[in-house]
Amino acid sequence: MIDWKNSVVLVTGGTGSFGKKFIEIMLKEYHPQKLIVFSRDELKQYEMRAAGFNHPSLRYFIGDVRDLQRCRRAFEGVNVVIHAAALKQVPACEYNPMEAIKTNILGSGNVIDAAIDVGVSRVVALSTDKAVNPVNLYGATKLAAEKLFVQSNAYAGAKNTRFACVRYGNVVGSRGSVVPVFLKQRESGKVTVTDERMTRFWISLEQGVRFVIRAAENMHGGEVFVPKIPSMTVTDLARAIAPDAAIDFIGIRPGEKLHEVLISEDEARQTVELEDLYVVQPAESLWFGRDWEGKGRLLEDGFRYASNTNEEWLDVDAIRGIIAPIQADYEAGKLG
């Protein structure tokens, strides 16, 4: 466990959707000694302060995970790092591949090196379902980042620094989510869906933050934590947001999957199932991250955790309940 009140916590990408919600919950419930927002956009940091993120324990660091020296300076005295910085827009990553690699892979390497160099205790990196059997560059960079974080527990050697990952599905209402897109499109009376068969895992922003906090508290090092979350069809999502609008099926886009996978058949062989989550243990090394087998059950051969074969589903009414706060924010002009 973590003594949050006596800890210094830093979140990379701290001005993003996840970062702001993480900081909000930390300030309200966990009261860390110091909470550091690390990001490269001074305007977004200014806007955060203006929006009320000005607690005495908050610090704002301008910096980029691509800059190893700046990471080292920012991480001095830090106990816990939550690594949320990433380029994640699929079309932008496809068009600017080296930029995605520099941030998502090389930047992750800098976070790892800086954490080991200055003695950070725990580092949790955010990953995505798109890292499993990736079909686009974004997914490939997140897969590489996962591998770096899992195997870097070996780099730490005799030091106490430990690394783990959290992998989950699409975050409802986050920056880049399709929800604001559908809210905007419904004004025209028509929404666009790429394929009527498409399914996705969905998790709320708050659920994602709380799962990351839980992973940080319970990690040993080397794990990939995967929450059990519901699926929905993208068509049902469109109907929930715009029930009176026509749906135009425009065809699947390059780099897009019909269904998402959170645990592949190959990973299932070293995955432990608990009541409300899965823990993917590292396959390559037996000397870290494999303390979970006595706490749950090993998955059966051939198991695959995919959005189209999930046991838990959200129907249109359930989706409406989830998106109601996002819709209210949109109508109040708080979402673009």
Secondary structure by P-SEA (a helix, b strand, c coil): ccccccbbbbbcccccaaaaaaaaaaaacccccbbbbbcccaaaaaaaaaaccccccbbbbbbbcccaaaaaaaaccccccccccccccaaaaaacaaaaaacaaaaaaaaaaaaaaacccbbbbbbcccccccccaaaaaaaaaaaaaaacccccccccbbbbbbbbcccccccccaaaaaaaaaaacbbbbccccbbbbbbcaaaaaaaaaaaaaccccbbbbbccbbbbbaaaaaaaacccbbbbbcccccccccccccccccccccbbbccccccccccccccccccccccbbbbccccccccccccccccaaaaaaaaaaaaaaaaacccc
